[in-house]
Amino acid sequence: MTPSLMTIGTFAQATGLSAKALRLYDDLGLLRPAQVDPDSGYRRYDPTQVADARLIGLLRRADVPLADIRALLDMPAPERPAALRAHLARLDRLHRERRDLTLYLISRLQGETPMTLPPVQTRFQPQQNVATLTRHVFVADLPGAIQGGMQTLLDHVATQGAVAGAPFVIYHGEVNADSDGPIEICVPYGGPVTPAGDVALRVEPARHEAFVALTREQFEFPQILAAYDATCAHATAHGTCTLSPREVYGYDWDGAAPGEPVGDVAWPYEPAPVTS
């Protein structure tokens, strides 16, 4: 054994990390031992690795994801503070979301309205031909999946036909940190559009919808949950829910002024028969 190298136990004691954590960081390629005995598999570390090991331990305590730690360690030292500022911004955003979601749940459990919404309206949407992309996605990747999928569909439709209505996203299942939907991104079209790759074509049936037009602030999570609650309540009070809820993007999202709507939350339903 090279005298200057440290056993995993000695290295663990010097860095404050457990041997289990060091083995994990080795497996993930974050902190490779300086030497691994080919017969016994014993790991040995160079004293110069202590600083990186302590840094990794502190980054994990700061809740930096392992993949982000790998990227940070590969950066030149002067660039690392900017990466940590971006991580801090994500933590602040997550804290606000969790705080607001907790307040929303408190209000809901107390039977109160979590936020003031415009009145629920209803409309009839005729049958539509739609180009669609289906995605299984967790909440952290939802905005990028919608934006990228929508652009793919708009480009596909534009090369063969024409967009014939407001794009929308159908939530066929719950999207959160544990559930991945699926979601279906839809662009209504006219003309001789053909499917290609992941792009499928189908007919979205005619439907009545309970909907609420939301501002950008109201569209943020978890505020948007109140709109789903309101439209679901209206739909079930006036008929039978037949299709999955959706978000409809029929406004100028980027150009909307403060207080102007940027999209709808809509809940399809079949109206209850009128009795005499």
Phi, psi and omega in degrees: 000135177295125187302329186282345182280153184250139173294163181298326179293316179294319180294320178299318180294322182288331185259344184081009179260151177280158176299325178298316179296319180296322177295320178297314181296328174294312182299326181273356179078014179280322184214093180281138173299152176292334183206139174234123180295123184294336181269311185267339184078005180296135179264141176226144188238150176275141178304334180291348180274353183300317183298314179295320180297316179295322178298316179299317179299318179291322178297322178293322177295332176277007176067030174282126180301150182302321180296323179289328176296318178301314180295321181294318179296332179280348182280153167298146184307321181296339182272348186293321178302321179296322178296321179288329174295322177295321177296319179298321178297321178295319179298318179298318180295316179296321179297316179298317180297316181292320177298312182294323178294320178296318177297320177299316181294321177300313180298317181296316181292336177272003180075020181260161175275117186297331180203159179278127181240158170298161179299146174290131178247170177231154177207162173251126181251115179296166176306142182226141165277128183229141167268134188226154169230130178256132182226138168263117189213139175273166191299325182298330183257006186297310183302316180294322180295318179293312183298313181293317179295320179297317180295321177301316180292317180299318178295319181296314181295319184296331181284344185235331185215227181211146174291131188238027179166176182289130174298154178210162179236123180263133178258098180279348178205166180295139175242113177209202182288342184245339185241135187249034174087232011277165169250154176234115179272129189230137173232114176296144184219161169228153181102180186277062180281141179240153177288159178196133179060235179277351182281119178249160177240140175203176178254123172272120187293159174300149186198152165271145180227135164269128185218158175228130176273128188243147171281174180299319180296318181289339180281345181289148174279137007264006182304325183297338180299326179297326178291321176296318178300314184293317181289324177296317180297318179295316182297316182287333178285337185245005179172209182241129178289122186250333183229168182285151178293161183209163172249130186247129185251076184256013182237172177277095185301312184285330185265358183292134176281161176306133181090347178271150181291146176242347181182170180243149160256126185231142179233108181292149178204159174258117184301144177295142178299143179280127179255142181273000000 
